């Protein structure tokens, strides 16, 4: 399907340029066609994004779930399945993310953050390579009860996958994707040989799920594990980098949070709004549909740009400003509808603790060099060189 191009995806971006582009598109062409990356509509307004995410009957996730499309040979529930097919996989994870269990995670996360953050703060340097690349893997390993060997392998493979995605190196991307599948397959085989308590172990719980008396297919469990392993790696890495950039640029905000630690949870929500790490989650139109003044044809890909929707001035006053007086905000950071991120509660626990410990244990962060930025589907830095003033 071809359409006249409404914008060109830039080959080079900096920390601020995506926000300027999305602001321009929201005002001029809120549903905009780009020819790059296979051709897609960028959906940039909050209202339209929410519509696409909640109307799964019209906009399906079963064809393509990110822009640019990442070719794989296996389906990865729950993201690759529309309701009701995604529900058993979501529920199998959500039972480990109840409010009670989230409370139990808080002291573990605090210790984990300190173990990874304190050495970084002592030496400084790139906060992504020195801290945010490793911390999410530690949490993931604890959540899925991985062996130290598997956790280290996922850390290395996940970083290589992320870099290959950013550089559009599809040969390496497929290779590293296969490696993640292999790790997940070993994990499943281990739980079959040596079952663990399904109330304690998410993998054993997936194996124990029955739908009308039938176990979930092995290939779908494999895909689900691979999906959970990867998503838990990339988003926290880039977002922690974005938080560090903001604190370095705004030492007054750093000082305010140091003096008033009770503001940290509110500040996190505002930073999640300003620096939303995903901008390329995708859906595919099942039929011709009008959206944002454009006719989207059946089969067209749409990127729902969370990074843009969270700066929509129709929803957020002074959308480019950091404000802690917004009250409850209608964030799109973790999605909406049947594919809203099931790990959001645990992610918030992790990120609140990271922000709290950074501002408690440092007086100032100073940028010492250029940022290396991600590309679609993520937004945020891959490298943030810093000096830490303690």
Helices and strands as residue ranges (DSSP letters): H 17-28, E 31-34, E 40-43, H 46-54, E 59-60, H 87-94, G 95-97, H 99-123, E 125-126, H 127-127, I 128-132, H 133-143, H 148-166, H 170-193, H 202-208, E 210-211, E 214-215, H 218-249, H 251-259, G 261-263, H 264-274, E 281-285, E 289-291, E 294-296, E 301-304, H 306-309, G 337-339, H 344-361, E 364-367, E 372-373, E 381-383, E 385-389
